[in-house]
């Protein structure tokens, strides 16, 4: 559960840096 939170926060940070990276991160996570 904690790891999922960390990954989610990391993906959120990427979204702030670049929306494209955010989509790629979601694809990798899911």
N, C-alpha and C positions, 0 to 999 in steps of 0.2 A: 504494500500500500504506500509506504513512504517513498519507495523507488518511483512509483507511478507519479507521485506528486512532484518529485524532482524532475522527472522527464517532462511533465506538463509545464512546469515553470521554465525549463530550458527551451521548450518549443515556443512558449509565449515570448521569451526573450528574442528568439529568432524572428518571430512575427514582427516585433518592433524594429528589428534590423532590416528584415526584408520579408514581405508577404509570401514570396515564392518559396523561400527557405521554410517558412511556417507550413505550407502545404506539403512540401517534401517530408518534413519531420513527421507530420500527421500520417502520411502514407507509410513511413518506416515504422511508426509506433503501432499503427493498426495492421 
